[in-house]
Amino acid sequence: MKLLEGKVAVVTGAARGIGKAIAIKFAQEGASVAFTDLNLDDNARATEAEIAALGVKAKAYASNAALFDDTHAVVSEIVKEFGRIDILINNAGITKDGLMMRMTEQQWDAVINVNLKSAFNFIHAVTPVMMKQKSGSIVNMASVVGVHGNAGQSNYSASKAGMIGLAKSVAQELGSRGIRANAIAPGFIITDMTAVLSEEVKAEWEKKIPLRRGGTPEDVANTCLYLASDLSSYITGQVIEVNGGIYT
């Protein structure tokens, strides 16, 4: 039997990158997948088709995860379509880097709203569903910079540190209802967001990593699968760093 057979997963920001890798991995393990992205563009439709080709139910939803009402509306649509929600992966995120003294209020607010408020919105919306089921697994996609900080990313670091605190608090609130909440803190992962970096910058990063390579979206997806499945049924309120040992 596949690890997620019969389960329904919701993955935010899954049209590409790490979110897409997670959605594909879940589908390979038998989960039906509802995923969101800001727009239903060609990437979203292609991802939807790729998931469906694995023999599971799949549907893409356009949703601004930073908006409370939009999130509750899309979660209601997902429950009507899929009947339940067993797994929530809060993956939606953006960066707007800059030194603190030069960072604008807009840069700060945009990152906090998309990265952190979106997780609150989705957890708030799925909690009644999971409580009724008396089960559920929530995973917040944080970052190593949310654990260790990073110059020039105070907004991003703060949002990801918030994701960790949010997961730990939700774990304490909802554990008695059979709902688990954990966070994953990826390190240097090769995605579209990091592809714009120069080869020199990438090489410098890799020198700092004991495994001497950047991670892949699949490395993160495999960890996410573990936390979403019953293999981790006694794990909640934890943070797993997927970073190649960079801070060991």
QUIZI-V250109 format. One line per field, one symbol per residue. burial: + if it has 9 or more other C-alpha atoms within 8 Angstrom, else -. Layout:
burial->???
This chain:
burial->---++-+++++++++++++++++++++-++++++++++-+--+++-++++++---+++-+++++++++-+++-++--++-----++++++++---++++---+---++--+++++++++++++-++--+++--++++++++++++++-+---++++++++++++-++++++--++--++++++++++-+++----------+--++--+--+-++++++++++++++++--+--+++++-++++++--
